Amino acid sequence: HGRSDYLSRVLPEGARRLVSGRVELFDGMAQMVHPDHILPPDEAATLPQFEPVYPLTSGVTQKLMARASADALARAPELGEWIDGPLKAREGWPDWRDAVARAHAPEGADDLAPSAKARARLAYDELMAHQLTLALARVNRRKGKGRVTQGDGALRRRVLAALPFRPTGAQMRAMDEIATDMAAPQKMNRLLQGDVGAGKTLVAFMALLIAVEAGGQGVMMAPTEILARQHLEGLQPLAESAGVVVELLTGRDKGSERKAKLAALARGDIQVLLGTHAVFQADVVFDDLRLAIVDEQHRFGVRQRLELGRKGAGADVLVMTATPIPRTLSLAQYGDMDVSVLDEKPPGRKPIRTALVSSERMEEVVAHLQRAVSEGRQAYWVCPLVEESESVDLTAAEDRFKHLRAALGEGVVGLVHGQMPPAEKDAAMAKFVAGDTQVLVATTVIEVGVNVPNASIMVIERAEWFGLAQLHQLRGRVGRGEAESTCLLMYRPPLNDAGMKRLTTLRETEDGFRISEVDLEMRGAGDLIGTAQSGLPRFRVADLEHQAGLMAMAQSDARKLLADDPTLESPRGPAARMLLW
């Protein structure tokens, strides 16, 4: 259906032409339906070696799009340089305009790699804009009037003297960083990141004691009631050694009991309040709130963090997480915060033996469990999330519960799952904590923070279905007491490569940060954060897996620029504003 005048013009009979385009076979004959290029042989040199392929919309051809892009590039202005001069020279990066032009006209496969200078430059621009935004947010928040909170150290000395062990170097370092922040007139906004069992609770309590020493109050908030109660049990003996009044406020407090607690809080008689999101409610009033601590940050939204800040004008904020996040992602997500990392295990935490077991050996595992239970040990048995549907998970957990109850006897096995009313769930957990039941069959509700020192066996069924970070969190529930601990990863053969890599990584290391890096390599940034912690920006050019180093560079560059030039008025300032626009 071609127009004949057009065809005879581009393909005159008897002439030789060079055609370039997509070749297809039709009835055994090679054909090219729409050549991209038709040239006389003497113009062969003008044929590009590489051509960009643009996303199209109906009615727009590649040719038109390429012409439009070339046209737009010709009009692109020279922009002022926002990258630090010495850094740009060291990396050998082109100017912005050159980089854009080169990205559209690659000359070889090397120009397409993330490490290509033009690509790296544009990725850096994107990360720099992101880090500049976070750094500006940080500067603005620091302008917010905080309060100087300084203690005399008396309560902290008492607690340290009462501890049966010395804190690790990482814990001491984090305590110092927090004390310095609290003593400054700006508001603290710090993230305390520690692996499972790295001792975050002690660091948090020391921070709360600074608030009390300064004559104020502190609050620490956990995502669930079970965790809030655990914090209370863990901190009560320490609080007693320091003579500090600690109280718990949850949604269960009703009537006169709640009223009495609120009155004591408003008078300042309660010095440290632990609780769930119940501490947000309008009638909860503090006498002098100096420090708010949020545990397991990703379960609370930013809005709730702000709410908590409003309870005490100028209160310092400390956020804690036990999910080790690879450094690049933590910079992308928490770049506006200062970060303290606990990367040492406290003394006395024994290594956990991790083994891979095929589910075909189920009966052996049950027999092993029988022996362990008869020796007085406790175990978790985690059932897989079969599907998103809770009812199917429920049958999986209930079937396993019945199976184990038949094998181990009545009253030995407990069950918790997401569909239970909270009171029943707490009761089942409490029985396990008290040692009344010895085996707890659970869906993943036990992931965060549950502490049962006597539990020394963790069986994870269909382990290949879980993410690495989740497996690591689950394993961290054991190894908290005196006994040697074991974690059995049960899988259904055959395992695919990815499943195998996940399970063997877990078998080989207990370092959560190392595990999170492997997780990032395997799954990519978007999946790793998942829906629970969305809030990770989507980058168009930058690739967080392959250009990880650029993020840290961008953060230090952005912070340095704002430290030297807070109002962005210097020669680089307007260029940086342009970058943000």
Rosetta blueprint (number, residue, H / E / L):
1 H L
2 G L
3 R L
4 S H
5 D H
6 Y H
7 L H
8 S H
9 R H
10 V H
11 L L
12 P L
13 E L
14 G L
15 A L
16 R L
17 R L
18 L E
19 V E
20 S E
21 G L
22 R L
23 V L
24 E E
25 L E
26 F E
27 D L
28 G L
29 M E
30 A E
31 Q E
32 M L
33 V L
34 H L
35 P L
36 D L
37 H E
38 I E
39 L E
40 P L
41 P H
42 D H
43 E H
44 A H
45 A H
46 T H
47 L L
48 P L
49 Q L
50 F L
51 E L
52 P L
53 V L
54 Y L
55 P L
56 L L
57 T L
58 S L
59 G L
60 V L
61 T L
62 Q H
63 K H
64 L H
65 M H
66 A H
67 R H
68 A H
69 S H
70 A H
71 D H
72 A H
73 L H
74 A H
75 R H
76 A L
77 P L
78 E L
79 L L
80 G L
81 E L
82 W L
83 I L
84 D L
85 G H
86 P H
87 L H
88 K H
89 A H
90 R H
91 E H
92 G L
93 W L
94 P L
95 D L
96 W H
97 R H
98 D H
99 A H
100 V H
101 A H
102 R H
103 A H
104 H H
105 A L
106 P L
107 E L
108 G L
109 A H
110 D H
111 D H
112 L H
113 A L
114 P L
115 S L
116 A L
117 K H
118 A H
119 R H
120 A H
121 R H
122 L H
123 A H
124 Y H
125 D H
126 E H
127 L H
128 M H
129 A H
130 H H
131 Q H
132 L H
133 T H
134 L H
135 A H
136 L H
137 A H
138 R H
139 V H
140 N H
141 R H
142 R H
143 K H
144 G L
145 K E
146 G L
147 R L
148 V L
149 T L
150 Q L
151 G L
152 D L
153 G L
154 A H
155 L H
156 R H
157 R H
158 R H
159 V H
160 L H
161 A H
162 A H
163 L L
164 P L
165 F L
166 R L
167 P L
168 T L
169 G H
170 A H
171 Q H
172 M H
173 R H
174 A H
175 M H
176 D H
177 E H
178 I H
179 A H
180 T H
181 D H
182 M H
183 A H
184 A L
185 P L
186 Q E
187 K L
188 M L
189 N E
190 R E
191 L E
192 L E
193 Q E
194 G E
195 D L
196 V L
197 G L
198 A L
199 G L
200 K H
201 T H
202 L H
203 V H
204 A H
205 F H
206 M H
207 A H
208 L H
209 L H
210 I H
211 A H
212 V H
213 E H
214 A L
215 G L
216 G L
217 Q E
218 G E
219 V E
220 M E
221 M E
222 A L
223 P L
224 T L
225 E H
226 I H
227 L H
228 A H
229 R H
230 Q H
231 H H
232 L H
233 E H
234 G H
235 L H
236 Q H
237 P H
238 L H
239 A H
240 E H
241 S H
242 A H
243 G L
244 V L
245 V L
246 V E
247 E E
248 L E
249 L E
250 T L
251 G L
252 R L
253 D L
254 K L
255 G H
256 S H
257 E H
258 R H
259 K H
260 A H
261 K H
262 L H
263 A H
264 A H
265 L H
266 A H
267 R H
268 G L
269 D L
270 I L
271 Q L
272 V E
273 L E
274 L E
275 G E
276 T L
277 H H
278 A H
279 V H
280 F H
281 Q L
282 A L
283 D L
284 V L
285 V L
286 F L
287 D L
288 D L
289 L E
290 R E
291 L E
292 A E
293 I E
294 V E
295 D E
296 E L
297 Q H
298 H H
299 R H
300 F L
301 G L
302 V H
303 R H
304 Q H
305 R H
306 L H
307 E H
308 L H
309 G H
310 R H
311 K H
312 G L
313 A L
314 G L
315 A L
316 D E
317 V E
318 L E
319 V E
320 M E
321 T E
322 A L
323 T L
324 P L
325 I L
326 P L
327 R H
328 T H
329 L H
330 S H
331 L H
332 A H
333 Q H
334 Y H
335 G L
336 D L
337 M L
338 D E
339 V E
340 S E
341 V E
342 L E
343 D L
344 E L
345 K L
346 P L
347 P L
348 G L
349 R L
350 K L
351 P L
352 I E
353 R E
354 T E
355 A E
356 L E
357 V E
358 S E
359 S H
360 E H
361 R H
362 M H
363 E H
364 E H
365 V H
366 V H
367 A H
368 H H
369 L H
370 Q H
371 R H
372 A H
373 V H
374 S H
375 E L
376 G L
377 R L
378 Q E
379 A E
380 Y E
381 W E
382 V E
383 C L
384 P L
385 L L
386 V L
387 E L
388 E L
389 S L
390 E H
391 S H
392 V H
393 D H
394 L H
395 T H
396 A H
397 A H
398 E H
399 D H
400 R H
401 F H
402 K H
403 H H
404 L H
405 R H
406 A H
407 A H
408 L H
409 G L
410 E L
411 G L
412 V L
413 V E
414 G E
415 L E
416 V E
417 H L
418 G L
419 Q L
420 M L
421 P L
422 P H
423 A H
424 E H
425 K H
426 D H
427 A H
428 A H
429 M H
430 A H
431 K H
432 F H
433 V H
434 A H
435 G L
436 D L
437 T L
438 Q L
439 V E
440 L E
441 V E
442 A E
443 T L
444 T H
445 V H
446 I H
447 E L
448 V L
449 G L
450 V L
451 N L
452 V L
453 P L
454 N L
455 A E
456 S E
457 I E
458 M E
459 V E
460 I E
461 E L
462 R L
463 A H
464 E H
465 W H
466 F L
467 G L
468 L H
469 A H
470 Q H
471 L H
472 H H
473 Q H
474 L H
475 R H
476 G L
477 R L
478 V L
479 G L
480 R L
481 G L
482 E L
483 A L
484 E L
485 S E
486 T E
487 C E
488 L E
489 L E
490 M E
491 Y E
492 R L
493 P L
494 P L
495 L L
496 N L
497 D H
498 A H
499 G H
500 M H
501 K H
502 R H
503 L H
504 T H
505 T H
506 L H
507 R H
508 E H
509 T L
510 E L
511 D L
512 G H
513 F H
514 R H
515 I H
516 S H
517 E H
518 V H
519 D H
520 L H
521 E H
522 M H
523 R H
524 G H
525 A H
526 G H
527 D H
528 L H
529 I H
530 G L
531 T L
532 A L
533 Q L
534 S L
535 G L
536 L L
537 P L
538 R L
539 F L
540 R L
541 V L
542 A L
543 D L
544 L L
545 E L
546 H L
547 Q L
548 A H
549 G H
550 L H
551 M H
552 A H
553 M H
554 A H
555 Q H
556 S H
557 D H
558 A H
559 R H
560 K H
561 L H
562 L H
563 A H
564 D H
565 D L
566 P L
567 T L
568 L L
569 E L
570 S L
571 P L
572 R H
573 G H
574 P H
575 A H
576 A H
577 R H
578 M H
579 L H
580 L H
581 W L
